[in-house]
């Protein structure tokens, strides 16, 4: 699972963020009980015994970080949120400099505004956090086997286009500089 995270981080930063959100939620769902995670999750993963031990160590490190950062009930690891914030900074830069991105974002913007309005007095975060949260929500809905309303599918498709472009730009920026 650690290897999956590392590969995603190298190849698709958005998938990495979503995967790490899943790992945080997995730890929460098992109430940070590493013995249960070992028995019910890691033991069923098709990796060697050494990799299983390394995965357990990795989960222990994640659990420790989450406890240290006081996000055992909700929230996300600071290291992951820093990447989300980097994507937001890239988003704001691209809006001013990249017409292709501007056009892609304009298709997503009405859905972003709708979600901001639906949030009411709750702060939903910046535009990119909203896109990521919506895509993560879609992932969780599908994992639970629930039907997804058409308007949510349209919104998450638009958000996916934004995140896909940001992924490309993120790696362009990080490989060039």
Secondary structure, 3 states (H helix, E strand, C coil): CHHHHHHHHHHCHHHHHHHHHHHHHHHHHCCCCHHHHHHHCHHHCCCCHHHHHHHHHHHHHHHHHHHHCCCCCCCCCHHHHHHHHHHHHHHHHHHHHCHHHHHHHHHHHHHHHHHHHHHCCCCCCCHHHHHHHHHHHHHHHHHCCCCCCHHHHHHHHHHHHHHHHHHHHHHHHHHHC
